[in-house]
């Protein structure tokens, strides 16, 4: 992953990105008990994936390399919807 962040030109944000993703996962787990936390966590992760897709477009990566970010964007958007059903 370190080489990937260097390739993106975002190596100074690698630790922050990892920290935010860990917080997001913890928030998703807490969301089972407190759905509003799940909404916030899934929304944050979805925003990260929108930004990731933007970076992939900026560095001219192909569709195949962008698919994981697209998949996780769809997944987290679905989780936002599901958590909102529990609110």
C-alpha positions as YAML, in Angstrom:
chain: A
units: angstrom
residues:
- id: 1
  name: UNK
  ca: [0.00, 0.00, 0.00]
- id: 2
  name: UNK
  ca: [2.88, 2.36, 0.66]
- id: 3
  name: UNK
  ca: [3.94, 2.16, -2.99]
- id: 4
  name: UNK
  ca: [0.37, 2.72, -4.13]
- id: 5
  name: UNK
  ca: [0.05, 5.91, -2.08]
- id: 6
  name: UNK
  ca: [3.36, 7.10, -3.51]
- id: 7
  name: UNK
  ca: [2.04, 6.36, -7.01]
- id: 8
  name: UNK
  ca: [-1.07, 8.42, -6.25]
- id: 9
  name: UNK
  ca: [1.09, 11.28, -4.96]
- id: 10
  name: UNK
  ca: [-0.66, 11.02, -1.59]
- id: 11
  name: UNK
  ca: [1.97, 9.32, 0.55]
- id: 12
  name: UNK
  ca: [1.67, 11.98, 3.28]
- id: 13
  name: UNK
  ca: [-2.01, 10.98, 3.77]
- id: 14
  name: UNK
  ca: [-1.43, 7.23, 4.09]
- id: 15
  name: UNK
  ca: [-1.51, 7.06, 7.89]
- id: 16
  name: UNK
  ca: [-4.53, 9.38, 8.10]
- id: 17
  name: UNK
  ca: [-6.40, 7.30, 5.53]
- id: 18
  name: UNK
  ca: [-5.65, 4.09, 7.44]
- id: 19
  name: UNK
  ca: [-6.73, 5.65, 10.72]
- id: 20
  name: UNK
  ca: [-10.00, 6.89, 9.22]
- id: 21
  name: UNK
  ca: [-10.71, 3.49, 7.70]
- id: 22
  name: UNK
  ca: [-10.16, 1.75, 11.03]
- id: 23
  name: UNK
  ca: [-12.45, 4.28, 12.71]
- id: 24
  name: UNK
  ca: [-15.02, 3.60, 9.99]
- id: 25
  name: UNK
  ca: [-14.94, -0.14, 10.60]
- id: 26
  name: UNK
  ca: [-15.31, 0.37, 14.34]
- id: 27
  name: UNK
  ca: [-18.20, 2.73, 13.65]
- id: 28
  name: UNK
  ca: [-19.89, 0.15, 11.43]
- id: 29
  name: UNK
  ca: [-19.69, -2.39, 14.27]
- id: 30
  name: UNK
  ca: [-21.06, 0.09, 16.80]
- id: 31
  name: UNK
  ca: [-23.79, 0.89, 14.28]
- id: 32
  name: UNK
  ca: [-25.48, -2.42, 15.03]
- id: 33
  name: UNK
  ca: [-26.34, -1.04, 18.46]
- id: 34
  name: UNK
  ca: [-26.49, 2.69, 17.62]
- id: 35
  name: UNK
  ca: [-27.60, 3.03, 13.98]
- id: 36
  name: UNK
  ca: [-26.75, 6.74, 13.76]
- id: 37
  name: UNK
  ca: [-23.07, 5.87, 14.35]
- id: 38
  name: UNK
  ca: [-23.36, 3.31, 11.54]
- id: 39
  name: UNK
  ca: [-24.82, 5.98, 9.23]
- id: 40
  name: UNK
  ca: [-21.94, 8.33, 9.99]
- id: 41
  name: UNK
  ca: [-19.30, 5.62, 9.60]
- id: 42
  name: UNK
  ca: [-20.70, 4.25, 6.35]
- id: 43
  name: UNK
  ca: [-21.10, 7.79, 5.01]
- id: 44
  name: UNK
  ca: [-17.49, 8.58, 5.85]
- id: 45
  name: UNK
  ca: [-16.26, 5.42, 4.15]
- id: 46
  name: UNK
  ca: [-18.43, 6.15, 1.10]
- id: 47
  name: UNK
  ca: [-16.93, 9.65, 0.88]
- id: 48
  name: UNK
  ca: [-13.45, 8.10, 1.02]
- id: 49
  name: UNK
  ca: [-14.38, 5.86, -1.90]
- id: 50
  name: UNK
  ca: [-15.68, 8.81, -3.94]
- id: 51
  name: UNK
  ca: [-12.33, 10.49, -3.34]
- id: 52
  name: UNK
  ca: [-10.52, 7.26, -4.24]
- id: 53
  name: UNK
  ca: [-12.41, 7.07, -7.53]
- id: 54
  name: UNK
  ca: [-11.46, 10.70, -8.17]
- id: 55
  name: UNK
  ca: [-7.79, 9.89, -7.57]
- id: 56
  name: UNK
  ca: [-8.02, 6.89, -9.90]
- id: 57
  name: UNK
  ca: [-9.48, 9.12, -12.62]
- id: 58
  name: UNK
  ca: [-6.84, 11.79, -12.01]
- id: 59
  name: UNK
  ca: [-3.96, 9.33, -12.40]
- id: 60
  name: UNK
  ca: [-5.70, 7.69, -15.38]
- id: 61
  name: UNK
  ca: [-6.07, 4.22, -13.91]
- id: 62
  name: UNK
  ca: [-8.27, 1.87, -15.85]
- id: 63
  name: UNK
  ca: [-11.68, 0.54, -14.88]
- id: 64
  name: UNK
  ca: [-10.27, -2.72, -13.55]
- id: 65
  name: UNK
  ca: [-8.07, -0.93, -11.02]
- id: 66
  name: UNK
  ca: [-10.97, 1.33, -10.03]
- id: 67
  name: UNK
  ca: [-13.48, -1.47, -9.45]
- id: 68
  name: UNK
  ca: [-12.63, -2.07, -5.76]
- id: 69
  name: UNK
  ca: [-13.35, 1.59, -4.94]
- id: 70
  name: UNK
  ca: [-16.60, 1.45, -6.94]
- id: 71
  name: UNK
  ca: [-17.60, -1.77, -5.16]
- id: 72
  name: UNK
  ca: [-16.93, -0.32, -1.70]
- id: 73
  name: UNK
  ca: [-18.76, 2.89, -2.62]
- id: 74
  name: UNK
  ca: [-21.85, 0.86, -3.55]
- id: 75
  name: UNK
  ca: [-21.48, -1.30, -0.43]
- id: 76
  name: UNK
  ca: [-21.18, 1.64, 1.95]
- id: 77
  name: UNK
  ca: [-24.00, 3.53, 0.26]
- id: 78
  name: UNK
  ca: [-26.16, 0.44, 0.78]
- id: 79
  name: UNK
  ca: [-25.12, 0.32, 4.43]
- id: 80
  name: UNK
  ca: [-26.12, 3.97, 4.87]
- id: 81
  name: UNK
  ca: [-29.56, 3.07, 3.53]
- id: 82
  name: UNK
  ca: [-29.85, 0.01, 5.77]
- id: 83
  name: UNK
  ca: [-28.72, 1.87, 8.88]
- id: 84
  name: UNK
  ca: [-31.24, 4.62, 8.12]
- id: 85
  name: UNK
  ca: [-33.95, 1.97, 8.09]
- id: 86
  name: UNK
  ca: [-32.94, 1.12, 11.67]
- id: 87
  name: UNK
  ca: [-32.90, 4.72, 12.90]
...
